[in-house]
Amino acid sequence: MSYHLIIGDKLHSSWSLRAALALDLAGASYTEELIKLNQPDTREQLLKHSPTAKVPLLKTEHGTIADSLAIAEYLVERFPSASLWPKDIAARAQARSACAQMHSGFFAMRGNMPFDLSRDAPLSPMPPEVKTEIERMLALWAECRAASNESGPFLFGEVSLADAFFAPIAVRLRTYQVELPAVDAAYVETIYQWPAFKVWQKAGLEEAGR
């Protein structure tokens, strides 16, 4: 089965990045369709594919799957041998919990630190609620590392869906020049060296003409 992924601009669509990384982890063959965001006809174009009018969308033999977390869980079922979540049950539970927390929260970071692969400047001044959320994010990453029983540079040792979901956070921390403890800076660098991420980043920067 070949899948068809509908995404927004690679420069700005963090949710689309998550779905693309998840598909790469699964080893799934797919085609890609980019719909530019924030255009007069963006909503009209997206409504042709889904009533959510949001990206990402994954077209499958079982219908159109909306939302990056739903796409990820669909891929877990379709590609069980890919081990998209950590193998250990405790680590797997923590990975799902961490992704759910990120997926439904951290609104101050989202609102004040828009995803932009081409940015390279600090947020000044940084609102206190953003600082609080950054501290919580780093604590969440520490909880992931503590739950892992595998060695490796990713949150749970080996690369997993958790890293696909936190990759856009790593981008925000780097592009807004947030000072990080060594362990977290190393994790951000791990994301930036992830081959699938580098492919996406290159395409995003090309969109920006850089």
Backbone as JSON Lines, residues from 0, in Angstrom:
{"i":0,"aa":"M","n":[0.84,-1.2,0.0],"ca":[0.0,0.0,0.0],"c":[0.88,1.25,0.0]}
{"i":1,"aa":"S","n":[0.63,2.13,-0.95],"ca":[1.33,3.41,-0.97],"c":[0.42,4.46,-0.35]}
{"i":2,"aa":"Y","n":[0.97,5.26,0.52],"ca":[0.2,6.28,1.22],"c":[0.42,7.64,0.57]}
{"i":3,"aa":"H","n":[-0.54,8.53,0.8],"ca":[-0.45,9.89,0.26],"c":[-0.56,10.87,1.42]}
{"i":4,"aa":"L","n":[0.5,11.61,1.67],"ca":[0.56,12.55,2.8],"c":[0.35,13.97,2.31]}
{"i":5,"aa":"I","n":[-0.61,14.63,2.9],"ca":[-0.89,16.03,2.58],"c":[-0.34,16.89,3.7]}
{"i":6,"aa":"I","n":[0.51,17.83,3.35],"ca":[1.23,18.62,4.34],"c":[1.1,20.11,4.04]}
{"i":7,"aa":"G","n":[1.52,20.92,5.01],"ca":[1.67,22.34,4.81],"c":[3.12,22.67,4.48]}
{"i":8,"aa":"D","n":[3.44,23.96,4.42],"ca":[4.81,24.39,4.12],"c":[5.81,23.72,5.07]}
{"i":9,"aa":"K","n":[6.89,23.2,4.52],"ca":[7.88,22.53,5.35],"c":[8.61,23.53,6.25]}
{"i":10,"aa":"L","n":[8.67,24.77,5.82],"ca":[9.32,25.8,6.62],"c":[8.58,26.07,7.92]}
{"i":11,"aa":"H","n":[7.26,25.92,7.91],"ca":[6.45,26.37,9.04],"c":[5.54,25.31,9.67]}
{"i":12,"aa":"S","n":[5.29,24.19,8.99],"ca":[4.28,23.25,9.49],"c":[4.9,22.17,10.37]}
{"i":13,"aa":"S","n":[4.92,22.43,11.66],"ca":[5.51,21.49,12.61],"c":[4.72,20.18,12.67]}
{"i":14,"aa":"W","n":[3.4,20.26,12.58],"ca":[2.58,19.05,12.65],"c":[2.85,18.18,11.44]}
{"i":15,"aa":"S","n":[3.04,18.77,10.28],"ca":[3.35,18.0,9.08],"c":[4.69,17.28,9.23]}
{"i":16,"aa":"L","n":[5.66,17.94,9.85],"ca":[6.96,17.33,10.08],"c":[6.81,16.06,10.9]}
{"i":17,"aa":"R","n":[6.0,16.1,11.92],"ca":[5.81,14.92,12.77],"c":[5.32,13.72,11.95]}
{"i":18,"aa":"A","n":[4.34,13.95,11.1],"ca":[3.79,12.86,10.31],"c":[4.82,12.31,9.33]}
{"i":19,"aa":"A","n":[5.6,13.19,8.71],"ca":[6.61,12.76,7.76],"c":[7.69,11.92,8.45]}
{"i":20,"aa":"L","n":[8.11,12.33,9.63],"ca":[9.11,11.57,10.38],"c":[8.55,10.21,10.79]}
{"i":21,"aa":"A","n":[7.28,10.18,11.16],"ca":[6.65,8.91,11.54],"c":[6.61,7.95,10.37]}
{"i":22,"aa":"L","n":[6.27,8.44,9.18],"ca":[6.25,7.6,7.99],"c":[7.65,7.08,7.66]}
{"i":23,"aa":"D","n":[8.64,7.93,7.83],"ca":[10.02,7.51,7.59],"c":[10.42,6.41,8.56]}
{"i":24,"aa":"L","n":[10.06,6.57,9.83],"ca":[10.38,5.55,10.84],"c":[9.72,4.22,10.51]}
{"i":25,"aa":"A","n":[8.51,4.29,9.99],"ca":[7.78,3.07,9.65],"c":[8.34,2.4,8.41]}
{"i":26,"aa":"G","n":[9.1,3.15,7.62],"ca":[9.59,2.62,6.36],"c":[8.51,2.55,5.31]}
{"i":27,"aa":"A","n":[7.49,3.39,5.45],"ca":[6.34,3.37,4.55],"c":[6.65,4.11,3.26]}
{"i":28,"aa":"S","n":[6.17,3.57,2.17],"ca":[6.26,4.25,0.88],"c":[5.09,5.22,0.76]}
{"i":29,"aa":"Y","n":[5.38,6.46,0.41],"ca":[4.29,7.42,0.3],"c":[4.63,8.54,-0.67]}
{"i":30,"aa":"T","n":[3.58,9.15,-1.19],"ca":[3.71,10.34,-2.0],"c":[3.31,11.54,-1.15]}
{"i":31,"aa":"E","n":[3.68,12.71,-1.59],"ca":[3.52,13.92,-0.78],"c":[2.86,15.02,-1.6]}
{"i":32,"aa":"E","n":[1.97,15.72,-0.95],"ca":[1.3,16.86,-1.6],"c":[1.33,18.04,-0.64]}
{"i":33,"aa":"L","n":[1.94,19.14,-1.08],"ca":[2.09,20.32,-0.23],"c":[1.03,21.36,-0.59]}
{"i":34,"aa":"I","n":[0.29,21.79,0.42],"ca":[-0.68,22.87,0.26],"c":[-0.18,24.06,1.07]}
{"i":35,"aa":"K","n":[0.11,25.15,0.41],"ca":[0.66,26.31,1.11],"c":[-0.34,26.86,2.11]}
{"i":36,"aa":"L","n":[0.16,27.15,3.29],"ca":[-0.68,27.66,4.36],"c":[-0.82,29.18,4.26]}
{"i":37,"aa":"N","n":[-1.83,29.69,4.95],"ca":[-2.05,31.15,5.05],"c":[-2.22,31.82,3.69]}
{"i":38,"aa":"Q","n":[-2.83,31.1,2.76],"ca":[-3.16,31.65,1.45],"c":[-4.68,31.83,1.37]}
{"i":39,"aa":"P","n":[-5.15,32.71,0.48],"ca":[-6.6,32.92,0.37],"c":[-7.39,31.64,0.12]}
{"i":40,"aa":"D","n":[-6.77,30.67,-0.58],"ca":[-7.5,29.46,-0.91],"c":[-7.06,28.24,-0.1]}
{"i":41,"aa":"T","n":[-6.29,28.46,0.97],"ca":[-5.78,27.32,1.75],"c":[-6.92,26.47,2.29]}
{"i":42,"aa":"R","n":[-7.87,27.09,2.94],"ca":[-8.97,26.34,3.54],"c":[-9.76,25.58,2.46]}
{"i":43,"aa":"E","n":[-10.0,26.24,1.35],"ca":[-10.74,25.61,0.26],"c":[-10.0,24.37,-0.25]}
{"i":44,"aa":"Q","n":[-8.69,24.49,-0.39],"ca":[-7.89,23.37,-0.87],"c":[-7.9,22.2,0.12]}
{"i":45,"aa":"L","n":[-7.8,22.53,1.41],"ca":[-7.77,21.48,2.43],"c":[-9.12,20.79,2.58]}
{"i":46,"aa":"L","n":[-10.19,21.56,2.42],"ca":[-11.53,20.98,2.55],"c":[-11.82,19.96,1.45]}
{"i":47,"aa":"K","n":[-11.07,20.0,0.39],"ca":[-11.23,18.99,-0.66],"c":[-10.8,17.61,-0.17]}
{"i":48,"aa":"H","n":[-9.97,17.61,0.88],"ca":[-9.41,16.36,1.39],"c":[-10.0,15.93,2.73]}
{"i":49,"aa":"S","n":[-10.39,16.91,3.56],"ca":[-10.89,16.57,4.9],"c":[-11.68,17.73,5.47]}
{"i":50,"aa":"P","n":[-12.76,17.44,6.23],"ca":[-13.52,18.52,6.86],"c":[-12.77,19.22,7.98]}
{"i":51,"aa":"T","n":[-11.62,18.68,8.4],"ca":[-10.83,19.36,9.44],"c":[-10.16,20.61,8.9]}
{"i":52,"aa":"A","n":[-9.9,20.63,7.59],"ca":[-9.17,21.74,6.93],"c":[-7.83,22.01,7.61]}
{"i":53,"aa":"K","n":[-7.21,20.93,8.09],"ca":[-5.91,21.05,8.75],"c":[-4.96,20.0,8.19]}
{"i":54,"aa":"V","n":[-3.68,20.26,8.35],"ca":[-2.65,19.28,7.99],"c":[-1.97,18.81,9.28]}
{"i":55,"aa":"P","n":[-1.39,17.6,9.25],"ca":[-1.28,16.7,8.11],"c":[-2.51,15.81,7.94]}
{"i":56,"aa":"L","n":[-2.62,15.25,6.74],"ca":[-3.65,14.27,6.43],"c":[-2.96,13.11,5.72]}
{"i":57,"aa":"L","n":[-3.32,11.89,6.09],"ca":[-2.75,10.72,5.44],"c":[-3.87,9.93,4.77]}
{"i":58,"aa":"K","n":[-3.78,9.85,3.44],"ca":[-4.76,9.08,2.69],"c":[-4.31,7.62,2.63]}
{"i":59,"aa":"T","n":[-5.19,6.73,3.05],"ca":[-4.86,5.31,3.15],"c":[-6.0,4.48,2.55]}
{"i":60,"aa":"E","n":[-5.77,3.19,2.48],"ca":[-6.82,2.29,2.01],"c":[-7.98,2.24,2.99]}
{"i":61,"aa":"H","n":[-7.79,2.74,4.2],"ca":[-8.82,2.74,5.23],"c":[-9.46,4.11,5.4]}
{"i":62,"aa":"G","n":[-9.18,5.01,4.48],"ca":[-9.74,6.35,4.55],"c":[-8.66,7.38,4.86]}
{"i":63,"aa":"T","n":[-9.09,8.63,5.01],"ca":[-8.17,9.72,5.3],"c":[-8.01,9.86,6.81]}
{"i":64,"aa":"I","n":[-6.77,9.77,7.27],"ca":[-6.46,9.88,8.69],"c":[-6.0,11.31,8.97]}
{"i":65,"aa":"A","n":[-6.71,11.99,9.85],"ca":[-6.36,13.37,10.22],"c":[-5.65,13.38,11.57]}
{"i":66,"aa":"D","n":[-4.75,14.33,11.75],"ca":[-4.04,14.57,13.01],"c":[-2.8,13.68,13.11]}
{"i":67,"aa":"S","n":[-1.69,14.3,13.46],"ca":[-0.4,13.6,13.49],"c":[-0.37,12.45,14.49]}
{"i":68,"aa":"L","n":[-1.03,12.59,15.62],"ca":[-1.02,11.52,16.61],"c":[-1.83,10.32,16.11]}
{"i":69,"aa":"A","n":[-2.95,10.58,15.47],"ca":[-3.75,9.5,14.9],"c":[-2.98,8.8,13.77]}
{"i":70,"aa":"I","n":[-2.28,9.59,12.96],"ca":[-1.46,9.01,11.9],"c":[-0.39,8.11,12.49]}
{"i":71,"aa":"A","n":[0.25,8.57,13.55],"ca":[1.3,7.78,14.19],"c":[0.76,6.45,14.7]}
{"i":72,"aa":"E","n":[-0.38,6.49,15.38],"ca":[-0.94,5.25,15.92],"c":[-1.41,4.31,14.81]}
{"i":73,"aa":"Y","n":[-1.9,4.87,13.71],"ca":[-2.28,4.04,12.57],"c":[-1.04,3.31,12.03]}
{"i":74,"aa":"L","n":[0.07,4.02,11.93],"ca":[1.3,3.41,11.43],"c":[1.82,2.34,12.38]}
{"i":75,"aa":"V","n":[1.62,2.52,13.68],"ca":[2.01,1.5,14.65],"c":[1.29,0.19,14.35]}
{"i":76,"aa":"E","n":[0.01,0.28,14.02],"ca":[-0.77,-0.91,13.72],"c":[-0.39,-1.52,12.38]}
{"i":77,"aa":"R","n":[-0.1,-0.68,11.4],"ca":[0.2,-1.17,10.06],"c":[1.62,-1.7,9.92]}
{"i":78,"aa":"F","n":[2.53,-1.21,10.76],"ca":[3.94,-1.61,10.67],"c":[4.44,-2.08,12.04]}
{"i":79,"aa":"P","n":[3.87,-3.18,12.56],"ca":[4.23,-3.62,13.91],"c":[5.71,-3.98,14.07]}
{"i":80,"aa":"S","n":[6.34,-4.43,13.0],"ca":[7.74,-4.83,13.1],"c":[8.7,-3.64,13.14]}
{"i":81,"aa":"A","n":[8.17,-2.44,12.89],"ca":[9.03,-1.25,12.88],"c":[9.36,-0.76,14.28]}
{"i":82,"aa":"S","n":[8.65,-1.26,15.29],"ca":[8.9,-0.85,16.69],"c":[8.92,0.67,16.83]}
{"i":83,"aa":"L","n":[7.82,1.29,16.42],"ca":[7.76,2.75,16.43],"c":[7.74,3.33,17.84]}
{"i":84,"aa":"W","n":[7.15,2.61,18.79],"ca":[7.22,2.99,20.2],"c":[8.31,2.15,20.86]}
{"i":85,"aa":"P","n":[8.83,2.57,22.02],"ca":[9.82,1.74,22.73],"c":[9.26,0.34,23.02]}
{"i":86,"aa":"K","n":[10.14,-0.65,23.03],"ca":[9.71,-2.04,23.23],"c":[9.25,-2.3,24.66]}
{"i":87,"aa":"D","n":[9.94,-1.72,25.63],"ca":[9.6,-1.94,27.04],"c":[8.26,-1.28,27.37]}
{"i":88,"aa":"I","n":[7.4,-1.98,28.1],"ca":[6.05,-1.48,28.36],"c":[6.06,-0.18,29.16]}
{"i":89,"aa":"A","n":[6.96,-0.08,30.16],"ca":[7.01,1.14,30.97],"c":[7.5,2.32,30.13]}
{"i":90,"aa":"A","n":[8.53,2.08,29.34],"ca":[9.05,3.14,28.48],"c":[8.01,3.53,27.42]}
{"i":91,"aa":"R","n":[7.31,2.54,26.9],"ca":[6.28,2.81,25.89],"c":[5.15,3.65,26.47]}
{"i":92,"aa":"A","n":[4.76,3.34,27.69],"ca":[3.71,4.12,28.34],"c":[4.16,5.56,28.55]}
{"i":93,"aa":"Q","n":[5.41,5.74,28.99],"ca":[5.93,7.09,29.21],"c":[6.04,7.85,27.89]}
{"i":94,"aa":"A","n":[6.43,7.16,26.83],"ca":[6.54,7.81,25.52],"c":[5.19,8.31,25.05]}
{"i":95,"aa":"R","n":[4.17,7.48,25.2],"ca":[2.82,7.89,24.8],"c":[2.34,9.05,25.67]}
{"i":96,"aa":"S","n":[2.61,8.97,26.96],"ca":[2.2,10.03,27.88],"c":[2.87,11.35,27.52]}
{"i":97,"aa":"A","n":[4.16,11.3,27.25],"ca":[4.9,12.52,26.92],"c":[4.38,13.15,25.63]}
{"i":98,"aa":"C","n":[4.13,12.32,24.63],"ca":[3.63,12.85,23.35],"c":[2.23,13.44,23.51]}
{"i":99,"aa":"A","n":[1.39,12.78,24.33],"ca":[0.05,13.31,24.56],"c":[0.1,14.65,25.28]}
{"i":100,"aa":"Q","n":[1.0,14.78,26.26],"ca":[1.14,16.05,26.97],"c":[1.57,17.17,26.03]}
{"i":101,"aa":"M","n":[2.54,16.85,25.16],"ca":[2.99,17.85,24.21],"c":[1.89,18.19,23.22]}
{"i":102,"aa":"H","n":[1.19,17.16,22.77],"ca":[0.18,17.3,21.73],"c":[-0.96,18.21,22.18]}
{"i":103,"aa":"S","n":[-1.28,18.18,23.47],"ca":[-2.44,18.92,23.96],"c":[-2.08,20.12,24.83]}
{"i":104,"aa":"G","n":[-0.8,20.47,24.9],"ca":[-0.4,21.56,25.79],"c":[0.69,22.43,25.2]}
{"i":105,"aa":"F","n":[1.4,23.12,26.09],"ca":[2.51,23.99,25.73],"c":[2.08,25.09,24.76]}
{"i":106,"aa":"F","n":[0.97,25.71,25.06],"ca":[0.41,26.73,24.17],"c":[1.21,28.03,24.2]}
{"i":107,"aa":"A","n":[1.85,28.33,25.33],"ca":[2.66,29.55,25.38],"c":[3.86,29.45,24.44]}
{"i":108,"aa":"M","n":[4.5,28.29,24.41],"ca":[5.61,28.08,23.48],"c":[5.12,28.17,22.04]}
{"i":109,"aa":"R","n":[4.01,27.53,21.76],"ca":[3.49,27.54,20.39],"c":[3.16,28.96,19.94]}
{"i":110,"aa":"G","n":[2.49,29.71,20.84],"ca":[2.02,31.03,20.47],"c":[3.13,32.06,20.35]}
{"i":111,"aa":"N","n":[4.13,31.94,21.22],"ca":[5.2,32.94,21.24],"c":[6.43,32.55,20.45]}
{"i":112,"aa":"M","n":[6.54,31.26,20.1],"ca":[7.7,30.77,19.38],"c":[7.24,29.98,18.16]}
{"i":113,"aa":"P","n":[6.65,30.67,17.17],"ca":[6.17,29.97,15.98],"c":[7.28,29.16,15.32]}
{"i":114,"aa":"F","n":[6.92,28.01,14.8],"ca":[7.87,27.13,14.12],"c":[8.35,27.78,12.83]}
{"i":115,"aa":"D","n":[9.66,27.94,12.72],"ca":[10.25,28.54,11.52],"c":[11.68,28.04,11.4]}
{"i":116,"aa":"L","n":[11.9,27.12,10.46],"ca":[13.22,26.52,10.32],"c":[14.31,27.53,9.97]}
{"i":117,"aa":"S","n":[13.93,28.68,9.42],"ca":[14.93,29.66,8.97],"c":[15.28,30.68,10.04]}
{"i":118,"aa":"R","n":[14.59,30.66,11.18],"ca":[14.82,31.68,12.2],"c":[16.15,31.42,12.92]}
{"i":119,"aa":"D","n":[16.79,32.48,13.36],"ca":[18.0,32.37,14.17],"c":[18.14,33.63,15.02]}
{"i":120,"aa":"A","n":[17.24,33.77,15.98],"ca":[17.24,34.95,16.85],"c":[16.49,34.61,18.14]}
{"i":121,"aa":"P","n":[16.92,35.15,19.26],"ca":[16.24,34.86,20.52],"c":[14.88,35.54,20.62]}
{"i":122,"aa":"L","n":[14.05,35.0,21.49],"ca":[12.78,35.64,21.8],"c":[13.04,36.66,22.9]}
{"i":123,"aa":"S","n":[12.83,37.93,22.58],"ca":[13.16,38.97,23.53],"c":[12.09,40.06,23.52]}
{"i":124,"aa":"P","n":[11.48,40.29,24.71],"ca":[11.7,39.56,25.95],"c":[10.97,38.22,25.93]}
{"i":125,"aa":"M","n":[11.41,37.3,26.77],"ca":[10.75,36.0,26.87],"c":[9.69,36.07,27.96]}
{"i":126,"aa":"P","n":[8.42,35.9,27.63],"ca":[7.36,35.93,28.63],"c":[7.59,34.86,29.69]}
{"i":127,"aa":"P","n":[7.26,35.13,30.93],"ca":[7.49,34.15,31.99],"c":[6.78,32.83,31.76]}
{"i":128,"aa":"E","n":[5.6,32.87,31.1],"ca":[4.89,31.61,30.87],"c":[5.62,30.74,29.85]}
{"i":129,"aa":"V","n":[6.37,31.36,28.95],"ca":[7.17,30.59,28.0],"c":[8.34,29.94,28.72]}
{"i":130,"aa":"K","n":[8.99,30.69,29.59],"ca":[10.1,30.14,30.36],"c":[9.63,28.96,31.2]}
{"i":131,"aa":"T","n":[8.46,29.09,31.8],"ca":[7.91,28.0,32.61],"c":[7.68,26.75,31.76]}
{"i":132,"aa":"E","n":[7.15,26.95,30.55],"ca":[6.88,25.81,29.69],"c":[8.17,25.17,29.17]}
{"i":133,"aa":"I","n":[9.18,25.96,28.91],"ca":[10.46,25.4,28.5],"c":[11.03,24.53,29.62]}
{"i":134,"aa":"E","n":[10.96,25.03,30.84],"ca":[11.45,24.25,31.98],"c":[10.67,22.95,32.12]}
{"i":135,"aa":"R","n":[9.36,23.01,31.92],"ca":[8.54,21.8,31.99],"c":[8.9,20.84,30.86]}
{"i":136,"aa":"M","n":[9.16,21.38,29.67],"ca":[9.54,20.54,28.54],"c":[10.83,19.78,28.83]}
{"i":137,"aa":"L","n":[11.83,20.47,29.37],"ca":[13.09,19.82,29.67],"c":[12.92,18.77,30.76]}
{"i":138,"aa":"A","n":[12.02,19.03,31.71],"ca":[11.72,18.03,32.75],"c":[11.05,16.82,32.13]}
{"i":139,"aa":"L","n":[10.18,17.05,31.16],"ca":[9.5,15.95,30.48],"c":[10.51,15.1,29.72]}
{"i":140,"aa":"W","n":[11.46,15.73,29.06],"ca":[12.5,14.97,28.37],"c":[13.31,14.15,29.37]}
{"i":141,"aa":"A","n":[13.58,14.71,30.54],"ca":[14.32,13.97,31.57],"c":[13.52,12.76,32.03]}
{"i":142,"aa":"E","n":[12.21,12.91,32.14],"ca":[11.36,11.79,32.52],"c":[11.42,10.68,31.48]}
{"i":143,"aa":"C","n":[11.48,11.07,30.23],"ca":[11.6,10.08,29.14],"c":[12.92,9.33,29.25]}
{"i":144,"aa":"R","n":[14.01,10.07,29.44],"ca":[15.31,9.42,29.53],"c":[15.37,8.48,30.74]}
{"i":145,"aa":"A","n":[14.73,8.89,31.83],"ca":[14.74,8.06,33.04],"c":[13.95,6.77,32.85]}
{"i":146,"aa":"A","n":[12.94,6.81,31.99],"ca":[12.11,5.63,31.75],"c":[12.72,4.67,30.74]}
{"i":147,"aa":"S","n":[13.75,5.12,30.04],"ca":[14.34,4.31,28.98],"c":[15.26,3.24,29.55]}
{"i":148,"aa":"N","n":[15.22,2.07,28.94],"ca":[16.17,1.02,29.32],"c":[17.06,0.63,28.13]}
{"i":149,"aa":"E","n":[17.13,1.52,27.13],"ca":[17.99,1.31,25.97],"c":[19.0,2.45,25.89]}
{"i":150,"aa":"S","n":[20.16,2.14,25.39],"ca":[21.18,3.18,25.22],"c":[21.06,3.79,23.84]}
{"i":151,"aa":"G","n":[21.43,5.05,23.74],"ca":[21.37,5.76,22.48],"c":[21.1,7.22,22.71]}
{"i":152,"aa":"P","n":[21.22,8.05,21.69],"ca":[21.14,9.51,21.86],"c":[19.73,10.07,21.82]}
{"i":153,"aa":"F","n":[18.72,9.23,21.5],"ca":[17.35,9.73,21.41],"c":[16.68,9.65,22.78]}
{"i":154,"aa":"L","n":[15.45,10.14,22.88],"ca":[14.8,10.24,24.19],"c":[14.68,8.89,24.89]}
{"i":155,"aa":"F","n":[14.45,7.84,24.12],"ca":[14.34,6.5,24.7],"c":[15.47,5.6,24.18]}
{"i":156,"aa":"G","n":[16.62,6.19,23.97],"ca":[17.76,5.45,23.45],"c":[17.69,5.35,21.94]}
{"i":157,"aa":"E","n":[16.96,4.34,21.45],"ca":[16.73,4.19,20.02],"c":[15.68,5.2,19.56]}
{"i":158,"aa":"V","n":[15.75,5.6,18.31],"ca":[14.8,6.56,17.77],"c":[13.39,5.97,17.8]}
{"i":159,"aa":"S","n":[12.4,6.8,18.09],"ca":[11.02,6.35,18.19],"c":[10.08,7.49,17.8]}
{"i":160,"aa":"L","n":[8.79,7.19,17.86],"ca":[7.8,8.23,17.57],"c":[7.92,9.41,18.52]}
{"i":161,"aa":"A","n":[8.42,9.18,19.72],"ca":[8.59,10.3,20.66],"c":[9.49,11.36,20.04]}
{"i":162,"aa":"D","n":[10.52,10.94,19.35],"ca":[11.45,11.89,18.73],"c":[10.8,12.61,17.55]}
{"i":163,"aa":"A","n":[9.94,11.89,16.83],"ca":[9.19,12.54,15.75],"c":[8.31,13.65,16.3]}
{"i":164,"aa":"F","n":[7.72,13.41,17.48],"ca":[6.82,14.4,18.04],"c":[7.54,15.56,18.7]}
{"i":165,"aa":"F","n":[8.73,15.32,19.22],"ca":[9.45,16.4,19.88],"c":[10.45,17.11,18.97]}
{"i":166,"aa":"A","n":[10.6,16.64,17.75],"ca":[11.51,17.31,16.82],"c":[11.17,18.79,16.62]}
{"i":167,"aa":"P","n":[9.88,19.16,16.46],"ca":[9.57,20.59,16.3],"c":[9.91,21.41,17.54]}
{"i":168,"aa":"I","n":[9.87,20.8,18.71],"ca":[10.28,21.5,19.93],"c":[11.78,21.76,19.9]}
{"i":169,"aa":"A","n":[12.53,20.75,19.46],"ca":[13.98,20.92,19.32],"c":[14.29,22.08,18.37]}
{"i":170,"aa":"V","n":[13.52,22.16,17.29],"ca":[13.71,23.26,16.34],"c":[13.46,24.61,17.01]}
{"i":171,"aa":"R","n":[12.38,24.71,17.74],"ca":[12.08,25.97,18.42],"c":[13.19,26.36,19.38]}
{"i":172,"aa":"L","n":[13.69,25.41,20.14],"ca":[14.73,25.72,21.12],"c":[16.01,26.2,20.43]}
{"i":173,"aa":"R","n":[16.31,25.62,19.27],"ca":[17.52,26.06,18.56],"c":[17.31,27.37,17.83]}
{"i":174,"aa":"T","n":[16.21,27.5,17.11],"ca":[16.03,28.69,16.29],"c":[15.77,29.94,17.12]}
{"i":175,"aa":"Y","n":[15.28,29.75,18.35],"ca":[15.09,30.89,19.26],"c":[16.26,31.02,20.24]}
{"i":176,"aa":"Q","n":[17.33,30.27,19.97],"ca":[18.6,30.38,20.71],"c":[18.42,30.24,22.22]}
{"i":177,"aa":"V","n":[17.62,29.27,22.62],"ca":[17.41,29.03,24.05],"c":[18.64,28.32,24.62]}
{"i":178,"aa":"E","n":[19.18,28.86,25.7],"ca":[20.32,28.21,26.35],"c":[19.84,26.95,27.06]}
{"i":179,"aa":"L","n":[20.53,25.83,26.83],"ca":[20.09,24.55,27.33],"c":[21.19,23.85,28.12]}
{"i":180,"aa":"P","n":[20.8,23.02,29.1],"ca":[21.79,22.14,29.73],"c":[22.42,21.23,28.68]}
{"i":181,"aa":"A","n":[23.61,20.74,28.96],"ca":[24.37,19.98,27.97],"c":[23.59,18.78,27.43]}
{"i":182,"aa":"V","n":[22.88,18.07,28.3],"ca":[22.17,16.87,27.87],"c":[21.05,17.22,26.88]}
{"i":183,"aa":"D","n":[20.4,18.34,27.1],"ca":[19.31,18.75,26.2],"c":[19.85,19.34,24.9]}
{"i":184,"aa":"A","n":[20.95,20.07,24.99],"ca":[21.59,20.58,23.77],"c":[22.05,19.42,22.89]}
{"i":185,"aa":"A","n":[22.55,18.36,23.53],"ca":[22.99,17.18,22.78],"c":[21.8,16.51,22.09]}
{"i":186,"aa":"Y","n":[20.66,16.48,22.77],"ca":[19.47,15.89,22.15],"c":[19.0,16.71,20.95]}
{"i":187,"aa":"V","n":[19.01,18.03,21.09],"ca":[18.64,18.89,19.96],"c":[19.56,18.62,18.78]}
{"i":188,"aa":"E","n":[20.84,18.48,19.04],"ca":[21.8,18.18,17.97],"c":[21.51,16.82,17.34]}
{"i":189,"aa":"T","n":[21.11,15.86,18.16],"ca":[20.73,14.54,17.64],"c":[19.59,14.65,16.65]}
{"i":190,"aa":"I","n":[18.59,15.47,16.98],"ca":[17.47,15.67,16.06],"c":[17.97,16.31,14.76]}
{"i":191,"aa":"Y","n":[18.84,17.29,14.87],"ca":[19.33,17.98,13.68],"c":[20.22,17.1,12.81]}
{"i":192,"aa":"Q","n":[20.77,16.03,13.38],"ca":[21.6,15.11,12.61],"c":[20.8,13.9,12.11]}
{"i":193,"aa":"W","n":[19.54,13.8,12.48],"ca":[18.67,12.71,12.04],"c":[18.48,12.85,10.52]}
{"i":194,"aa":"P","n":[18.86,11.88,9.72],"ca":[18.78,12.02,8.26],"c":[17.41,12.43,7.75]}
{"i":195,"aa":"A","n":[16.34,11.86,8.28],"ca":[14.99,12.21,7.82],"c":[14.68,13.67,8.12]}
{"i":196,"aa":"F","n":[15.13,14.15,9.27],"ca":[14.92,15.56,9.61],"c":[15.73,16.45,8.69]}
{"i":197,"aa":"K","n":[16.96,16.06,8.38],"ca":[17.81,16.89,7.54],"c":[17.21,17.06,6.14]}
{"i":198,"aa":"V","n":[16.57,16.02,5.64],"ca":[15.91,16.11,4.34],"c":[14.79,17.14,4.39]}
{"i":199,"aa":"W","n":[13.99,17.07,5.47],"ca":[12.88,18.02,5.63],"c":[13.41,19.44,5.8]}
{"i":200,"aa":"Q","n":[14.43,19.61,6.64],"ca":[15.0,20.92,6.89],"c":[15.52,21.54,5.59]}
{"i":201,"aa":"K","n":[16.21,20.75,4.78],"ca":[16.75,21.25,3.52],"c":[15.63,21.76,2.62]}
{"i":202,"aa":"A","n":[14.54,20.99,2.54],"ca":[13.42,21.41,1.71],"c":[12.77,22.66,2.26]}
{"i":203,"aa":"G","n":[12.66,22.75,3.59],"ca":[12.06,23.93,4.2],"c":[12.88,25.19,3.95]}
{"i":204,"aa":"L","n":[14.18,25.07,4.07],"ca":[15.04,26.23,3.83],"c":[15.04,26.62,2.35]}
{"i":205,"aa":"E","n":[14.86,25.65,1.49],"ca":[14.74,25.96,0.05],"c":[13.45,26.74,-0.21]}
{"i":206,"aa":"E","n":[12.39,26.42,0.54],"ca":[11.16,27.21,0.42],"c":[11.41,28.67,0.76]}
{"i":207,"aa":"A","n":[12.29,28.87,1.73],"ca":[12.58,30.23,2.18],"c":[13.62,30.91,1.29]}
{"i":208,"aa":"G","n":[14.13,30.18,0.32],"ca":[15.15,30.74,-0.57],"c":[16.5,30.82,0.07]}
{"i":209,"aa":"R","n":[16.76,29.89,1.02],"ca":[18.03,29.92,1.73],"c":[18.81,28.64,1.46]}
